[in-house]
């Protein structure tokens, strides 16, 4: 089997950096950092309020850093915090109505950014890229 093209990892990293720069630019008008946007998406995908410790774990950060992220989101009225009735030392986080509205605007911004980035690809190329990335993202990949 032939070794991997030495340019492939560099090309993938460049594309990821371009996506991140584009995302940062589109989130800025919403007043969000990428970490805050990611936290909103994680909180939104829960069926019930999320414990701060679980949010930190899903973000891959220490609980103190999650507190900083949530403080900023709460100050912007995007999330609310409440004591966990089962454990008063724990804090639960939920989206506010403003948080839900911002999440919808984030989805629009992400879609627009993706359309811009992938505009040079045909539909078939996009599907192939999606399939390849999903394969790399799978546990067996």
Secondary structure, DSSP 8 states (H G I E B T S, - for coil): -----HHHHHHHHHHHHHHHHHHHHHHHTTT--HHHHHHHHHHHT-SS-EEHHHHHHHHTS-HHHHHHHHHHHHHTTSEEEEEETTEEEEEEEEE-HHHHHHHHHHHHHHHHHHHHHTTTS-HHHHHHHHHHHHHHHSTT-
